[in-house]
Amino acid sequence: MKILAVDTATEACSAALLVGEQVFSRWEEAPRDHTRKILPMVQAVLDDAGITLDELDAIAFGRGPGSFTGVRIGIGVAQGLAFGAGVPLIGISTLAAMAQGAHRLDGAEQVLTAIDARMNEVYFGRYELIDGRMQLVGDEVVSDPAALVDARGKLAGRVTCVGTGFETYGEILSGLADGLAVSQVRFPAAEDMLPLARSAWLAGEAVAVEQATPVYLRDKVTWKKLPGRE
């Protein structure tokens, strides 16, 4: 199995490649520089693995939520690459990827992920480790940061906080119960999309290029679909 993953949804930019059980990756925190960074990163991981784009089985992308411009860049790059390679796409939640990163780096099994959404709101999701993958409990939402306190109350045991939402709205940490850990993960990494993408691929969840869509969570944001989309 060969899956390429790309992500530009937040201040970080990354590309990663799964070839069998091997992972090749690039990651950089590069605000406002994603359009220049992402394609060289893709070429670098392909070169590391010694394969070409047309050998891929699928391409995964960070579908959001995150920066509106960043999400658009990511899906646009993924669609262009997938058109050229003739492969399907797999959209991966940036919140889920961050939770997966907390499991990889911190051993987290219960995670609250929050990205600063501006306007005194956060993009938020609650995740639990099931079969080696962080899986969503409930829904991903855009909400008042205080909602994180309510979510913490529904989890027993050690809970790990992930993302810039906890930095921006640090006062919410004082309202969370004991047994709380703060992850070193601040942004998503394409490397952490790979196990989620592999699972989605095996479950038959990959879609045709023209069917791939971003997730913004805010209804006021619109997405200009490719020709042929309804």
VOPAGU-2260 file (C-alpha; in pm, 1 decimal, decimal comma):
REM VOPAGU-2260
SITE   aa  ch    i         X         Y         Z
SITE  MET   A    0       0,0       0,0       0,0
SITE  LYS   A    1     127,9     343,5     -99,2
SITE  ILE   A    2     -51,7     650,3      34,7
SITE  LEU   A    3      64,7    1011,7      14,6
SITE  ALA   A    4     -69,3    1262,4     268,4
SITE  VAL   A    5     -53,1    1642,0     249,1
SITE  ASP   A    6    -166,1    1904,9     497,4
SITE  THR   A    7    -168,1    2285,1     487,7
SITE  ALA   A    8    -473,1    2353,7     705,9
SITE  THR   A    9    -291,7    2534,9     988,5
SITE  GLU   A   10      33,2    2727,0    1036,9
SITE  ALA   A   11     222,1    2402,9     973,1
SITE  CYS   A   12     283,0    2250,0     631,9
SITE  SER   A   13     360,9    1880,8     585,9
SITE  ALA   A   14     376,6    1585,2     351,2
SITE  ALA   A   15     417,8    1218,3     435,3
SITE  LEU   A   16     427,6     892,5     245,0
SITE  LEU   A   17     336,9     540,9     352,2
SITE  VAL   A   18     502,1     259,3     156,2
SITE  GLY   A   19     414,4     -73,4     313,0
SITE  GLU   A   20     512,9     -16,9     675,2
SITE  GLN   A   21     769,2     256,0     602,8
SITE  VAL   A   22     690,3     622,9     657,3
SITE  PHE   A   23     871,8     915,7     496,6
SITE  SER   A   24     780,0    1265,3     609,2
SITE  ARG   A   25     849,6    1637,2     598,5
SITE  TRP   A   26     703,6    1895,9     838,2
SITE  GLU   A   27     762,1    2265,5     886,6
SITE  GLU   A   28     587,9    2546,7    1068,4
SITE  ALA   A   29     564,6    2797,2     785,2
SITE  PRO   A   30     273,1    3041,6     815,7
SITE  ARG   A   31     165,7    3200,2     485,3
SITE  ASP   A   32     424,5    3000,6     289,8
SITE  HIS   A   33     235,8    2679,7     217,4
SITE  THR   A   34     200,7    2729,6    -157,7
SITE  ARG   A   35     579,0    2747,0    -192,2
SITE  LYS   A   36     660,9    2465,8      51,5
SITE  ILE   A   37     413,0    2185,1      -8,9
SITE  LEU   A   38     506,7    2057,5    -356,7
SITE  PRO   A   39     881,3    2037,8    -279,1
SITE  MET   A   40     787,7    1843,3      34,9
SITE  VAL   A   41     583,1    1601,5    -174,9
SITE  GLN   A   42     870,4    1551,2    -415,5
SITE  ALA   A   43    1111,6    1500,4    -125,9
SITE  VAL   A   44     913,0    1215,5      31,0
SITE  LEU   A   45     863,8    1050,9    -308,4
SITE  ASP   A   46    1238,9    1074,0    -368,9
SITE  ASP   A   47    1311,0     933,9     -22,0
SITE  ALA   A   48    1097,1     630,7    -100,2
SITE  GLY   A   49    1223,4     595,6    -455,7
SITE  ILE   A   50     877,1     594,0    -610,5
SITE  THR   A   51     680,5     815,0    -847,9
SITE  LEU   A   52     338,6     972,9    -818,1
SITE  ASP   A   53     173,2     722,5   -1050,7
SITE  GLU   A   54     268,9     435,4    -818,4
SITE  LEU   A   55      39,4     565,3    -543,0
SITE  ASP   A   56    -283,5     394,3    -439,5
SITE  ALA   A   57    -441,5     707,4    -290,9
SITE  ILE   A   58    -373,0    1060,5    -168,9
SITE  ALA   A   59    -493,7    1185,6     169,7
SITE  PHE   A   60    -536,0    1552,8     254,7
SITE  GLY   A   61    -612,3    1759,6     561,5
SITE  ARG   A   62    -975,7    1845,8     496,5
SITE  GLY   A   63   -1002,7    2090,7     785,7
SITE  PRO   A   64   -1107,2    2252,2    1001,1
SITE  GLY   A   65    -838,0    2515,3    1008,7
SITE  SER   A   66    -735,3    2825,0     819,0
SITE  PHE   A   67    -980,8    2881,0     533,9
SITE  THR   A   68    -700,3    2963,9     291,9
SITE  GLY   A   69    -485,1    2677,5     416,9
SITE  VAL   A   70    -763,9    2424,2     375,9
SITE  ARG   A   71    -826,5    2547,3      20,7
SITE  ILE   A   72    -458,2    2515,7     -64,6
SITE  GLY   A   73    -443,9    2161,1      69,5
SITE  ILE   A   74    -745,2    2028,5    -115,7
SITE  GLY   A   75    -637,9    2206,8    -433,9
SITE  VAL   A   76    -291,3    2051,7    -423,3
SITE  ALA   A   77    -433,3    1708,9    -341,9
SITE  GLN   A   78    -683,9    1728,5    -627,1
SITE  GLY   A   79    -418,0    1834,5    -874,3
SITE  LEU   A   80    -185,3    1552,8    -772,5
SITE  ALA   A   81    -466,8    1297,0    -773,3
SITE  PHE   A   82    -583,6    1403,5   -1119,5
SITE  GLY   A   83    -230,2    1359,3   -1248,1
SITE  ALA   A   84    -179,1    1023,2   -1079,5
SITE  GLY   A   85    -526,7     889,4   -1150,5
SITE  VAL   A   86    -589,2     794,3    -787,0
SITE  PRO   A   87    -871,6     864,9    -538,5
SITE  LEU   A   88    -864,5    1101,5    -242,9
SITE  ILE   A   89    -914,7    1051,8     129,2
SITE  GLY   A   90   -1009,9    1351,4     342,2
SITE  ILE   A   91    -871,0    1339,2     696,0
SITE  SER   A   92    -982,0    1562,8     980,6
SITE  THR   A   93    -704,9    1790,0    1102,6
SITE  LEU   A   94    -840,5    1752,4    1455,6
SITE  ALA   A   95    -821,8    1373,1    1430,0
SITE  ALA   A   96    -467,9    1392,9    1292,6
SITE  MET   A   97    -361,7    1601,8    1591,7
SITE  ALA   A   98    -519,0    1352,0    1829,3
SITE  GLN   A   99    -333,2    1073,7    1649,2
SITE  GLY   A  100     -12,7    1273,4    1687,8
SITE  ALA   A  101     -71,2    1298,7    2061,9
SITE  HIS   A  102    -102,2     921,0    2074,0
SITE  ARG   A  103     218,4     872,3    1872,6
SITE  LEU   A  104     427,2    1121,9    2067,5
SITE  ASP   A  105     268,1    1124,4    2413,4
SITE  GLY   A  106      92,6     788,8    2436,8
SITE  ALA   A  107    -241,6     967,4    2474,7
SITE  GLU   A  108    -556,7     755,8    2475,1
SITE  GLN   A  109    -818,3    1023,9    2546,0
SITE  VAL   A  110    -776,1    1359,0    2374,5
SITE  LEU   A  111    -946,6    1696,2    2360,0
SITE  THR   A  112    -831,6    1876,0    2044,5
SITE  ALA   A  113    -891,8    2248,7    2000,1
SITE  ILE   A  114    -771,0    2480,7    1723,7
SITE  ASP   A  115    -810,6    2856,3    1763,1
SITE  ALA   A  116   -1093,2    2951,6    1524,7
SITE  ARG   A  117   -1073,6    3327,4    1596,4
SITE  MET   A  118   -1380,0    3528,8    1700,0
SITE  ASN   A  119   -1353,2    3379,5    2051,5
SITE  GLU   A  120   -1425,0    3029,2    1925,3
SITE  VAL   A  121   -1240,7    2700,9    1881,4
SITE  TYR   A  122   -1267,6    2410,2    1642,3
SITE  PHE   A  123   -1309,9    2121,4    1880,1
SITE  GLY   A  124   -1325,8    1741,5    1883,4
SITE  ARG   A  125   -1310,8    1467,6    2148,1
SITE  TYR   A  126   -1123,7    1146,6    2066,2
SITE  GLU   A  127   -1057,8     807,1    2218,6
SITE  LEU   A  128    -807,3     540,3    2117,2
SITE  ILE   A  129    -978,2     238,9    1957,6
SITE  ASP   A  130    -779,5     -32,7    1778,4
SITE  GLY   A  131    -469,6     185,7    1764,4
SITE  ARG   A  132    -641,9     485,5    1607,1
SITE  MET   A  133    -789,8     797,0    1761,0
SITE  GLN   A  134   -1161,2     796,9    1683,0
SITE  LEU   A  135   -1411,6    1078,5    1718,1
SITE  VAL   A  136   -1660,8    1068,6    2003,8
SITE  GLY   A  137   -1962,8    1282,4    1918,0
SITE  ASP   A  138   -1916,7    1558,1    1659,7
SITE  GLU   A  139   -1651,3    1805,1    1557,1
SITE  VAL   A  140   -1784,7    2153,5    1624,5
SITE  VAL   A  141   -1697,9    2520,8    1631,8
SITE  SER   A  142   -1788,0    2649,6    1975,2
SITE  ASP   A  143   -1719,1    2873,8    2269,4
SITE  PRO   A  144   -1398,5    2758,8    2445,5
SITE  ALA   A  145   -1600,5    2696,1    2761,0
SITE  ALA   A  146   -1746,1    2387,1    2590,8
SITE  LEU   A  147   -1412,9    2215,9    2654,9
SITE  VAL   A  148   -1485,4    2218,7    3026,4
SITE  ASP   A  149   -1811,8    2032,6    2968,6
SITE  ALA   A  150   -1638,1    1783,3    2740,7
SITE  ARG   A  151   -1370,3    1713,5    3001,6
SITE  GLY   A  152   -1640,3    1624,4    3249,6
SITE  LYS   A  153   -1752,1    1338,0    3025,0
SITE  LEU   A  154   -1411,1    1169,5    3028,0
SITE  ALA   A  155   -1270,9     965,4    3314,8
SITE  GLY   A  156    -900,4     922,7    3380,7
SITE  ARG   A  157    -607,2    1089,6    3208,1
SITE  VAL   A  158    -702,4    1331,2    2931,4
SITE  THR   A  159    -459,2    1503,5    2695,8
SITE  CYS   A  160    -517,0    1854,8    2559,0
SITE  VAL   A  161    -393,5    1922,4    2206,8
SITE  GLY   A  162    -378,2    2233,0    1990,4
SITE  THR   A  163    -357,1    2610,3    1978,4
SITE  GLY   A  164    -702,5    2656,3    2127,7
SITE  PHE   A  165    -559,3    2577,6    2469,4
SITE  GLU   A  166    -281,1    2833,4    2421,0
SITE  THR   A  167    -506,8    3112,2    2298,6
SITE  TYR   A  168    -772,9    3054,9    2561,5
SITE  GLY   A  169    -548,5    2942,2    2843,7
SITE  GLU   A  170    -799,8    3043,6    3106,8
SITE  ILE   A  171   -1010,0    2740,5    3017,2
SITE  LEU   A  172    -740,6    2510,3    3151,4
SITE  SER   A  173    -814,7    2631,4    3502,3
SITE  GLY   A  174   -1170,0    2508,1    3460,6
SITE  LEU   A  175   -1068,5    2155,8    3364,8
SITE  ALA   A  176   -1048,6    1877,7    3620,8
SITE  ASP   A  177    -741,2    1693,9    3748,3
SITE  GLY   A  178    -574,9    1423,2    3542,6
SITE  LEU   A  179    -502,0    1661,5    3257,0
SITE  ALA   A  180    -192,3    1651,3    3035,8
SITE  VAL   A  181     -88,4    1905,1    2773,2
SITE  SER   A  182      54,4    1751,8    2455,8
SITE  GLN   A  183     359,1    1878,4    2270,2
SITE  VAL   A  184     145,9    1863,6    1953,6
SITE  ARG   A  185      34,4    2210,9    1841,9
SITE  PHE   A  186     -46,2    2151,0    1476,0
SITE  PRO   A  187    -136,3    1851,0    1259,2
SITE  ALA   A  188     127,3    1648,7    1075,2
SITE  ALA   A  189      68,3    1454,8     754,2
SITE  GLU   A  190     253,0    1163,0     914,7
SITE  ASP   A  191     -31,9    1122,6    1161,6
SITE  MET   A  192    -289,2    1121,9     882,5
SITE  LEU   A  193    -139,2     804,0     739,1
SITE  PRO   A  194    -279,7     546,4     986,9
SITE  LEU   A  195    -619,7     713,8     958,5
SITE  ALA   A  196    -594,9     718,4     579,6
SITE  ARG   A  197    -491,6     353,3     566,4
SITE  SER   A  198    -793,7     258,4     775,0
SITE  ALA   A  199   -1021,7     465,3     551,4
SITE  TRP   A  200    -870,2     308,9     238,9
SITE  LEU   A  201    -924,2     -43,2     367,8
SITE  ALA   A  202   -1282,9      48,8     458,7
SITE  GLY   A  203   -1348,8     166,3     102,7
SITE  GLU   A  204   -1390,2     531,0     201,7
SITE  ALA   A  205   -1167,8     684,7     -66,7
SITE  VAL   A  206   -1358,0     906,6    -310,9
SITE  ALA   A  207   -1316,4    1028,3    -666,2
SITE  VAL   A  208   -1126,5    1353,8    -703,2
SITE  GLU   A  209   -1436,1    1555,1    -792,5
SITE  GLN   A  210   -1616,6    1432,6    -479,8
SITE  ALA   A  211   -1356,4    1549,7    -228,9
SITE  THR   A  212   -1472,4    1838,0     -10,8
SITE  PRO   A  213   -1323,5    2044,1     272,2
SITE  VAL   A  214   -1471,7    2077,2     619,9
SITE  TYR   A  215   -1488,5    2430,5     756,6
SITE  LEU   A  216   -1748,0    2381,7    1036,1
SITE  ARG   A  217   -1861,1    2742,2     990,4
SITE  ASP   A  218   -2169,5    2758,9     767,5
SITE  LYS   A  219   -2084,4    3105,8     643,0
SITE  VAL   A  220   -1785,0    2972,1     448,3
SITE  THR   A  221   -1859,0    2848,6      97,3
SITE  TRP   A  222   -1659,2    2615,9    -123,9
SITE  LYS   A  223   -1646,4    2656,9    -499,0
SITE  LYS   A  224   -1685,2    2304,6    -629,8
SITE  LEU   A  225   -1510,8    2165,1    -932,1
SITE  PRO   A  226   -1709,9    2136,0   -1257,1
SITE  GLY   A  227   -1935,3    1832,5   -1243,1
SITE  ARG   A  228   -2007,6    1858,8    -871,2
SITE  GLU   A  229   -2363,6    1910,1    -758,7
